[in-house]
Amino acid sequence: MDKKNVWETFDAKHLKKLESLNLEYRDFLDNGKTERECIDTIVNTIEGEGYRELESVIKNGEKLYRGDKVYSVCMNKSIAMFRIGDRPMAEGMNILGAHIDSPRLDIKQNPLYEEGGFAFLDTHYYGGVKKYQWVTIPLAIHGVVVKKDGTTVELNIGENEEDPVFFISDLLVHLSQEQLEKKASKVIEGEALDIIIGNKPLVFDKKAEKGKDKEHEKETDKEHAKEAVKAGVLEILRDSYGIEEEDFISAELEVVPAGRAREAGFDRSMILAYGQDDRVCAFTSMRAMLDVKDSARTACCILVDKEEIGSVGATGMQSKFFENAVAEVMALCGEYSELNLRRCLARSCMLSSDVSSAYDPSFASCFDKKNVAYLGGGMVFNKFMGARGKSGSNDANAEYLAHLRKVMADKKVNFQTAELGKVDLGGGGTIAYILALYGMNVVDSGVAVLNMHAPWEATSKADVYEAYRGYKAFVEEASM
């Protein structure tokens, strides 16, 4: 099938909607650089459009009826949204699923140390990263510190113009002959990804200590002299945020590229930003849910954490959070039984909304040009993911793909099909196989991304718009 650039298909009306959607998308990226920030942004958005918290509906002893909209949050890192349809839930739902975690650096529990006149924070990289891409770029710190008394301190340092930024050093080229002989995977080791956070020693003010015994003064001088830069950083943390060194033990701090999402290209046709895998699909799925006016089947959007490390843990897709939320919603609709829950899940249809690798002509040998996604080619369907011999994949059946072809054709949504690179070069996974365990129809779909998993990723505005249109068409469509 010939690949086309979908920009050619848009009239003035569509172009206006496209630009408006992408402006909202950039704001979403800027306000949601961590899972917690994404959830806060999503909840604020959907509550403004009539969604109510599931727990409050349960506590109030209410029931759910056609057109009602509810959501449930898991540990501030995952969310499930439901819009009740005309038909019984036991007949199945139309589900959009995406993830909101992205590759990054996490601060360790005992991270702060001083070496060579610098104060550092020790990190542990999260997800699949090329470690050498993270050195010498401006970095920001986002997250929460929860103190022993339960007080939560929120941090977002490095995004505002007046904020400081942080960075990881690299060896100067004049001394890098041996470094440049290493494999790319070894040029920068994981334990070398420690961020520099200070260089100024704390100056001990003896006047402030006037009247204290000389022995105490000597000990204090000695302590500050030993790790004076670290002491200076700790004083700033104490004064500015009320944080002590031991508070890092109960902190979730993520290091991400500093800076806002930007339009890219002279023609402003692309978006360059951190975290588009997979917040591009999370945003378009959420917006599609909000813009659906009517649906025969109950519509659901599940946005989860931990996909980049195997969908594990309480907030990952492998947990029971989604299943439990569906059971609660069915109970409020007067439909719940274990059998009805199983029927609902088995009869559901899902788009596992995740990104696909975009064709990069600079590395053309890695792609099968006939079976690759192109930037500006529309939303992408990946019949399967996995690696090499389709290992670990969900392989969607022909009947389901035919159904989706008709849905997209009826709504004139531009789409393309793709695989993740050449057969023997590698591969990747999504949450699709986990939902497929219920017996529902699932296929991967999403947006093509250039520089996937890099600190700065690129997407096409046209593809963002078509993904939104495709997700909306899917949610509104009845079952197969």
N, C-alpha and C positions, 0 to 999 in steps of 0.2 A: 504494500500500500504506500502510495506517495506521501511523503511528509510535507505538510504545508505550514506556512507561518500564519497563524490565526489572526494577526493584526489586520490582515487584508479583509477579514469578514465583518469587522465592526463598523457600524454606522455611528453618527454623532451621538445618538442617545446612549448607545452601549459604551462609547468612549468616556462619556461623562460619568456613568455609573462605575466604570473600571477605575477611573482616577479617584473617585470618592471612596471606593472600597479599599484601594491600596493606601490611601492616606490613613484610613482607620487601622489598616493592618500595620503600618509603620509605628503608629502610636502604641498598638498592642505589643509589638516587639520591644519598644523602648520601656514600657511599663512592666514587662514580664520577662526578666532575664533569668529568673529562677522559677521552680515549680510553685513555690509559695506565692510569689508575685503574680504568676499566671492565674492562680486560683483566685486571689484577691481581685484582680482585674476582671476575670470572668464573672465572678459573683456580683460585683458591682454593676456590670453590664446587664446580666440577665435579670437581676432583681428590678432594674429599671424598666424592664420590658415584661414584667408580670410573673416571673418565676418565684415560687415560694419554697422555703426550706422544707424538705420532707419531714424532718424531725418535729418541726412546729405543727405541721398538719396532723401528725400522729398524736402529739400531746394534746391538741385541741379536740381530738375525737372526731375529726372531720372525715368525709368521704371524698373520693375523686371521681369526677365525671368528665364526659367528652369536652375537650378543649382546655382542661386544667393543665397547668404547667408547674412542675416541681423539680427540685434538684437535691442531691445528697453529696456531701463532701467527706472525703476520707483523709484524716490527719493533715489537712491543709495542703495536700499534694495531688489529689485525684478528685474528679467530679463526675457524676452521672446526671444527665438532664433527661427529663421525660415530658412529652406532650401527649396527653391521652387522646387516642383516636376514636373513630366511630365503632370499630369492630372490637370484639372481646380480645384481651391480650393473649389468651390461649391460642389464638390464631397466628400469633407471631408479631414481631415488631420490625420496623426498618431502622437499622442501627448504623450510626457513624462512629468510628473509633479512631482515636489518634493518641499520640503521647506528647507530653509537655516537658520532658527532661531532655537535655542536650549535653554533648561532651563539654567538659570543663575541667578545672582543677579544684579539688576540695582541700580545705585547711585541715590538717591533722589535729588530734586531741591535745597533744603536747607540742605545739608548733614553734613557739617563739625562742629564738636563740641569737647569739651574737658571734660573728666571726669576721676577722680582718677589718674591723671598724664599721661593719654593716650590721643592721638588725634584719633578720629574715623571719618569714613564716614558712614552715615546712608543709609541703602539699602532697596529695595523692591524686593522680589524674583519674578522671571518671569517664568511662566509655572509650570508644575507639578514636584515638588522636594520633596525629603525627607530631611527636613531641617537639621537634625542631621548629614547628610553626608558632610555638607559644613564646619564644624568646624575643626580647627587645621590643615588644609592642606594649602600648599602654594598657594596663589592667585595672579592673575595678573589683571591689569586694562587696558582695551582697549576702544577706542572710540574717539569721537570728542568733542571739546569745541568750540562753535561758539560765538565770541565776538560781542559786540554791533555794531562795525564797519563792521561786516560781515567777519572778519578774522577767518579762521578755524584753530584750533590747533589739530593735531592728536596725540593721546596718545597710547602708547603700552609699558607698564612698568611691568616688571616681567618675561619676556620671555628669555632675554639674560643673560648669566652667570654673567655679572657684574651688572645687575639690582637688586634693592631690590625687595622683594616680600612682600605680605601682608597676614593677617590671621584673623580668627575669634577665639576668645578664648573659652574654655570649662571649666567647673568646674572640679577641680582635684578629682580623684576617692576617696580620703580620706574624702571628705566632701559631697559626692554625694548620700548619702543614700536616701534622700528625692527625689532627681532628678530621681534616678533609679526606683522609684515607679511609676513614671508617664507613661502614654501611650507614645509610640514612637512619635506620632504626636505632643506631648506637651513637650517632653524632651528639645527641643530647639524651642522657639517661633519665629515667623517671625520678631518681633521687636528686637530680640536679635542677628540677623544676621548682626551686624555692624562690619565693618572691622577695625582693628587696623592699623594705618598708621604712628604712631610716638610716641616717648616717651621722646625726648630730648628738654628741654626748650630753647627758644631763649634767648641768653645772650645779654643783652642790653649794648652796648659799649658807655660808657659815654664820651670817648675821641672824638668820632664822633660828639657828641652834644656840644662840647666846644664852648663857645661864646653865646649859647642860654640862655634865661632867666631861672632862677631856677624854676619858677612855671611850665614852659613847661617841664622841666626835671623831675619834680615830677610826673606830669600827665603821661608822657611817661613811666616812671618806673612802675607806678601803673597799667597802661594798659597791659604792658608786663607781669607783675607779676600775673595778674588775670588769663590769659589763655596763659601762656608762651609756652606750647607745641604746641597749635594750631597756635600761632603766628610764631613759628619756621617752621611749615609745610607751612603756607601761604608764608613765605619768600622764601622757596624752590620753591614753585609753581610759584611765581613771577619771581624769578631769572632764573629758568630753562625753564619755559614754557610760561612766560608772562601772567599767569592766575591770576585773582583776585577772591575773594570769591564770588562775585555776578555773576561771569561767569558760575557758576554751574547751574544757572537758565536756560541757553540755551545750556546745554551739554547733550550728550548721551554717558554715560559711563557705560560699562558693566564689571562686575567682574566675571572672569572665572578661572578655575584651571590653575596654571602656569605649564609649561612643554610641551615637545614635544610628538608627537605620537610615540609610541614604538612598536617594535615587542614583542610578548608575547609567553611564553612557551619555553622549551629547544629546541623544533623543529621549533620555530619561525613561527608557523602556524597561529597565531592570531595577531590582532592589538589592542592595548590598547590606548585609546585616548579620549579626551573630544569632545563632539559635533557630534558624529557619527550618532545620531538621529537628523537631517536626512541628514547630509552632505555626508554620504556614498552613498545615492541614488542620491543626487544632483551631486556629482562628476561622478559617473558611467553614469548618464544620459547625462551630458555634454560631456564626453569622447565618448560615443556611437554616439552622434550627429556629433562630429568632424570626426569620423572614417567611417561614412556612405559615400560611394562613389556614390551611385545612389539610387533613390527612385521614385517609380511611383507616390506616393502621396506626397504632401508637408509635410515635417517633422517639428515638433515643440517641443521645450523644454521650459517649464515654471518653473522657480525656484523662490519661493515666501517667503515672510516674514509672521510672526504672526500666523503660524499654531498652535503653542503651546498654544495660548490664544484664539483660535476660528476663526482664519483666518479673523480677523476684520481689519478695517482701510484701508487707501489708498494703502498700500503695501501688504495687505492680499488678499487671493484668492477671497474673497467676493466683492472686489472692481471691477470696470469696466476696470481696466488697461489691462487685457488680451483681453477682447472683443474689446476694442478700438485699440489695437495693431493689432489684426487680421483684423479689418476693414481697417486700414491704408495699410497693406500688400496687401489686396485684391484690394484696389484702385490702388496701384502701378502695380498690375498685370492686370489692366483693367477689373476687375470682380465685383467691388463693387456695391451692392444694398442692401437694408435692407433684402430683401428676400434671396439673395445669401449668406449673412452673416449668417442668420438663418439656411440655408441649410448646409453651411459649418460646423457649430458647431454641428448640429444634426447628421450629417453623419460621424463625426470624431470618431476615436477610441482612447482610452487613457489608459495608465498604470499610475495609481496614485502611484507614487514610494515613499513608506514609509517603515519604518522598522517594523519588527515583533518581538515579544518576543521569545527569544531562551529558549529551555528547560534547566532548571537548576536542576540537580539531588539533590542538597541540599534543594530544595523546591519543591520536586516532587508532593506533594499533591495539588499544585495550577494549575497543567496542566493536560490536557487530552492527554495521551501519543500517542494516535492514531492520534490526530489532533493538533499537535504542531510542530513548526519549530525547527530543530536541527542545531547547529553550524556545518558547514561542509557538510550540506545537500543540498546545491545549493540555487539558488534564490527562493523566497517564493511568492506564490499567496495566498492572503486572499480574499476569495469570498465575505466576508462581515466583517465589523468592528462593531462599535456600542457597546452597553452594554446590558447584560442580554437578553431580548427578541428582540435582534437586534435593539434596540432603537437608532435612529440617524444614521443609517447605509445606505450605498449604497450596495445593494445585487445584484451582477452581475448575468446576466442570463446564462443559460446552453449553449446556442448557442455561446456566446462570449467565454466562457471558452473552449469549444470544438475547436474553431478557434485558440485560443492561444496554446492549447495542440499541434495542428498540426504544428504551427509556430516553437515551441520549439523543437519538434521531428525532423522536417526537418533540423534544424541547430544543432541538438544534444546538446541542452542546458539542463543541469541538473537543475531540479526544484522540489520543494516540495509544498504541500498545508498545511495551518495552520489556527488556530483560536487563538485569544488573550486570552489564559488561559481558565479555566473552566467556564461554562456558567454563573453561578451566582456570580462569584467573582469580576466582574468589567467589564472593556472594555476600548475602546479608539476610537478616531476618526481621520480621515485624510481629505484631500481636495477632496476626491472622490465624495462625495455627492453634492458638489457645482458644479462641472463640469457635473455631471449627470443631473442637472436641465435643461441643454440644450437639453437633449434627446440622448446624445451620449452614446456609450458603454464604461463603465469604470470599472476597477477592481483594487484593491490594490495589489501591488507587491513590493518586495524589498529584504532586507537582514535581517537575524536573528541577534539580538543584545542581548548580556548578560549584565546585570547591566543597562538596559535601564533607562535613565533620571538621572543616577548617575553622579558624576563629572568625573568618568573614566568608559567608556563603552568598551566592547569587541566585536569584530567581527572576522570572519574567513576570511583569505585571499582568500580561495577557493570560498566563497560565494560572495565576492566583485567581483572577476573575472567572475563568472557565471552571476551575475546581469548585468554587463557590456555586456556580450555576449547576454544575453536575451533581453536587451533594444535595442541593435544594430539589432538583428534579427527582433524585432517588428517594428522598424522604417523602415527597408528595405522592409517589407512585404506589399503587397497590401491589400486593404480593404476586409472585409468578403464577 
